[in-house]
Amino acid sequence: MINIGRYNLLVGPSAGNAGWWKYLSIAAAGLGLVWWAAIGAEVSGGELLKGLPWIADFLSRMLPPNWEFMQKLVRPAIETVQIAIWGTLLAIVLAIPVCFLAARNISPNLVVFHAMRQVLNIARGINEIILALIFVAAVGLGPFPGVLALALHGAGMLGKFFAESIEDIDQGPIEALRSTGAGPIQIIIFGVIPQVITSWIAVVLYRFETNLRQATVLGMVGAGGIGFELVGSMKLFQYQDTATCILVIVVMVMAADYISSKLRAWVQQGAH
């Protein structure tokens, strides 16, 4: 023990060894977890190496893309964007009423708070493809089941982020409004929404990107969009058409990412 003013420094093999043993134990536990997961997931570099020729053969059959097939993809691509837009809009409509009840500082009591949190957990815990299969069985084939699937799953995700952003707000304006006798609706409109609207818009834009990517996949289960054409081309062994579908999907996602990032930057700059 070395005394320097009022600070005591513990120097010696015992202090260093204790720290090293702790980190060594954590590292060993982490490696054990990774090894256990690799065994369960049957991770095998050898199998991947053996499969590389087959992957190369599949990719060679996709080249060159069938550019004439592009004309047939215009309508499905537009439909995919429409599914993403409406899925996002309905998710917002479903998430906003629930998020205020799922925020600890706004919810009327703990029972309502925990109940609404579980509702959000269930909504976002079910994969969009599973939801699309359910809605396809309920309302039939087409883009509408995709909209409903994205809306329900997105409501769970957006509701969680909305609620957490409400919990992080400054309580000063809320208390000031309550002291003047303001009701719950007035507190939400004048005390909560002005503090969270910027972060909400950023999350909604990100959710639209996610919905656009997911909408390209939902067509595989009959929920419309370009995914339907993708699966159809693969089933017919028209791999050059498949390549064209993939290229269109990549361009759509890149465009959405670019536009969304610019809008998020513009919103965040306007908030400061």
C-alpha positions in Angstrom: 0.0 0.0 0.0 1.4 3.4 -1.0 0.0 6.5 0.6 0.0 9.6 -1.7 -1.9 12.4 0.0 -5.4 11.1 0.6 -5.1 8.5 -2.2 -4.2 4.9 -1.4 -2.7 2.9 -4.3 -2.6 -0.9 -4.0 0.5 -2.1 -5.7 1.8 -5.6 -5.8 1.2 -9.0 -7.3 -2.1 -9.6 -5.5 -3.9 -6.6 -7.2 -2.6 -7.4 -10.6 -3.3 -11.1 -10.4 -6.9 -10.5 -9.2 -7.6 -8.2 -12.2 -6.0 -10.7 -14.7 -7.9 -13.6 -13.3 -11.2 -11.8 -13.6 -10.6 -10.9 -17.3 -9.2 -14.4 -18.0 -12.4 -15.9 -16.6 -14.6 -13.7 -18.7 -12.6 -14.5 -21.8 -12.7 -18.2 -21.1 -16.5 -18.0 -20.5 -16.9 -16.1 -23.8 -14.9 -18.6 -25.8 -16.9 -21.5 -24.2 -20.1 -19.8 -25.2 -18.9 -19.3 -28.8 -17.8 -22.9 -29.0 -21.1 -24.2 -27.6 -23.0 -22.0 -30.2 -20.8 -23.3 -33.0 -21.5 -26.9 -32.1 -25.2 -26.3 -32.0 -25.2 -24.3 -35.2 -23.0 -26.9 -36.9 -20.6 -24.3 -38.1 -18.1 -25.9 -40.4 -15.5 -24.2 -42.6 -14.9 -27.5 -44.4 -18.5 -27.7 -45.5 -18.4 -24.2 -46.7 -15.3 -24.9 -48.8 -16.9 -27.9 -50.3 -20.0 -25.9 -51.2 -18.1 -23.0 -52.9 -18.1 -24.7 -56.3 -21.8 -25.1 -56.2 -22.2 -21.4 -55.2 -19.9 -20.4 -58.1 -22.0 -22.6 -60.5 -25.2 -21.0 -59.3 -23.8 -17.5 -59.7 -22.5 -18.3 -63.2 -26.1 -19.3 -64.2 -27.3 -15.9 -63.1 -25.0 -14.1 -65.5 -25.6 -12.1 -67.5 -28.9 -10.7 -66.0 -31.9 -10.7 -68.3 -32.4 -6.9 -68.8 -35.5 -7.5 -70.9 -37.1 -8.9 -67.7 -36.7 -5.4 -66.1 -39.9 -4.2 -67.8 -41.9 -6.8 -66.0 -40.5 -5.7 -62.6 -41.6 -2.0 -62.8 -45.0 -2.7 -61.4 -43.9 -5.1 -58.7 -41.2 -2.7 -57.6 -43.7 0.1 -57.3 -46.0 -2.2 -55.4 -43.2 -3.0 -53.0 -42.7 0.7 -52.2 -46.4 1.1 -51.7 -46.5 -1.8 -49.3 -43.6 -0.3 -47.3 -45.3 3.1 -47.2 -48.6 1.8 -46.0 -47.0 -0.6 -43.6 -45.1 2.2 -42.0 -48.1 4.5 -41.8 -50.3 1.9 -40.2 -47.5 1.1 -37.8 -47.4 4.7 -36.7 -51.1 4.8 -36.2 -51.1 1.7 -34.1 -47.9 2.6 -32.1 -48.8 6.2 -31.0 -51.8 5.4 -28.7 -49.9 2.5 -27.1 -46.6 4.2 -26.6 -48.0 6.8 -24.1 -49.4 4.0 -22.0 -46.1 2.0 -22.3 -44.0 4.9 -21.0 -43.4 4.7 -17.3 -43.5 8.4 -16.6 -46.8 8.9 -18.5 -48.6 5.7 -18.0 -51.5 6.0 -15.4 -50.3 3.0 -13.4 -47.8 0.1 -13.4 -50.4 -2.5 -14.4 -51.2 -0.6 -17.6 -47.4 0.1 -18.2 -46.4 -3.6 -18.0 -49.5 -4.7 -20.0 -48.7 -2.4 -22.8 -45.0 -3.3 -22.8 -46.0 -6.9 -23.2 -48.3 -6.1 -26.1 -45.4 -4.4 -27.8 -43.1 -7.3 -27.1 -45.6 -9.7 -28.6 -46.2 -7.6 -31.7 -42.5 -7.2 -32.6 -41.6 -10.7 -31.4 -43.4 -12.4 -34.3 -41.5 -12.3 -37.5 -43.0 -10.5 -40.5 -43.0 -13.6 -42.6 -45.0 -15.5 -40.1 -47.5 -12.6 -39.8 -47.7 -12.4 -43.6 -48.5 -16.2 -43.8 -51.3 -15.6 -41.2 -52.7 -12.6 -43.1 -52.5 -14.4 -46.5 -54.6 -17.1 -45.0 -57.0 -14.5 -43.6 -57.4 -12.1 -46.5 -55.9 -13.9 -49.5 -52.9 -13.4 -51.7 -51.7 -9.9 -52.7 -50.0 -6.9 -51.3 -52.6 -6.2 -48.5 -51.4 -9.1 -46.2 -47.8 -7.7 -46.6 -49.1 -4.3 -45.4 -50.8 -5.8 -42.4 -47.7 -7.8 -41.5 -45.4 -4.9 -41.7 -47.9 -2.7 -39.8 -48.3 -5.1 -36.9 -44.6 -5.9 -36.5 -43.6 -2.2 -37.0 -46.1 -1.1 -34.4 -44.3 -3.2 -31.8 -40.9 -1.8 -32.8 -42.0 1.8 -33.1 -44.1 1.7 -30.0 -41.0 0.5 -28.0 -38.8 3.3 -29.3 -41.5 5.9 -28.9 -42.1 4.9 -25.3 -38.4 4.9 -24.5 -37.9 8.3 -26.0 -40.9 9.6 -23.8 -39.2 8.2 -20.7 -36.0 10.2 -21.5 -37.7 13.6 -21.8 -37.2 16.5 -19.4 -39.8 16.3 -16.7 -39.7 20.0 -16.0 -42.3 21.0 -18.6 -44.5 18.1 -17.6 -44.5 19.2 -13.9 -45.1 22.8 -14.9 -48.2 21.9 -17.0 -49.5 19.7 -14.2 -49.1 22.5 -11.7 -51.4 24.7 -14.0 -54.1 22.0 -14.0 -53.5 20.7 -17.5 -55.1 17.4 -18.4 -53.4 14.3 -19.8 -54.1 15.3 -23.5 -52.7 18.8 -22.9 -49.6 17.4 -21.3 -49.0 15.1 -24.2 -49.5 17.8 -26.8 -47.6 20.6 -25.2 -45.2 18.9 -22.9 -44.3 15.5 -24.5 -44.6 15.7 -28.3 -42.4 18.8 -28.8 -39.5 17.0 -27.0 -39.8 13.7 -28.9 -40.9 14.6 -32.4 -37.4 14.8 -33.8 -36.3 11.4 -32.6 -39.7 9.9 -33.6 -39.2 11.1 -37.2 -35.7 9.6 -37.4 -37.0 6.3 -36.1 -39.9 6.3 -38.6 -37.5 6.9 -41.5 -35.4 4.0 -40.4 -38.4 1.8 -40.0 -39.4 2.7 -43.6 -36.0 1.5 -44.8 -36.5 -1.8 -42.9 -40.1 -2.2 -44.2 -38.8 -1.7 -47.8 -36.3 -4.5 -47.4 -38.8 -6.8 -45.7 -41.4 -6.0 -48.4 -39.1 -7.5 -51.0 -39.1 -10.8 -49.0 -42.8 -11.0 -48.1 -43.7 -11.7 -51.7 -42.1 -15.0 -51.3 -45.1 -16.1 -49.2 -47.7 -14.6 -51.6 -47.8 -11.1 -50.0 -47.2 -9.2 -53.2 -44.3 -7.1 -54.3 -41.1 -7.9 -56.2 -40.4 -10.9 -54.0 -43.2 -12.8 -55.8 -41.3 -12.4 -59.1 -38.1 -13.4 -57.4 -39.5 -16.6 -56.1 -41.3 -17.4 -59.4 -38.1 -17.0 -61.4 -36.2 -19.3 -59.1 -38.9 -22.0 -59.2 -38.8 -21.8 -63.0 -35.0 -22.0 -62.9 -34.8 -18.7 -64.7 -31.7 -17.6 -62.8 -30.9 -14.7 -65.1 -34.4 -13.3 -64.3 -33.5 -13.9 -60.6 -30.3 -11.8 -61.0 -32.4 -9.0 -62.5 -34.8 -9.1 -59.5 -31.9 -9.0 -57.1 -30.3 -6.0 -58.8 -33.6 -4.1 -58.7 -34.0 -4.9 -55.0 -30.4 -3.7 -54.3 -31.0 -0.4 -56.2 -34.3 0.1 -54.3 -32.7 -0.4 -50.9 -29.7 1.8 -51.7 -32.0 4.6 -52.9 -34.2 4.3 -49.8 -31.1 4.3 -47.6 -29.7 7.4 -49.3 -32.9 9.4 -49.2 -33.7 8.4 -45.7 -30.2 9.3 -44.4 -30.5 12.8 -46.1 -34.0 13.3 -44.5 -32.7 12.2 -41.1 -29.8 14.7 -41.3 -32.1 17.4 -42.4 -34.5 16.8 -39.5 -31.7 16.6 -36.9 -30.2 19.9 -38.2 -33.6 21.5 -37.9 -33.8 20.4 -34.3 -30.7 22.3 -33.3 
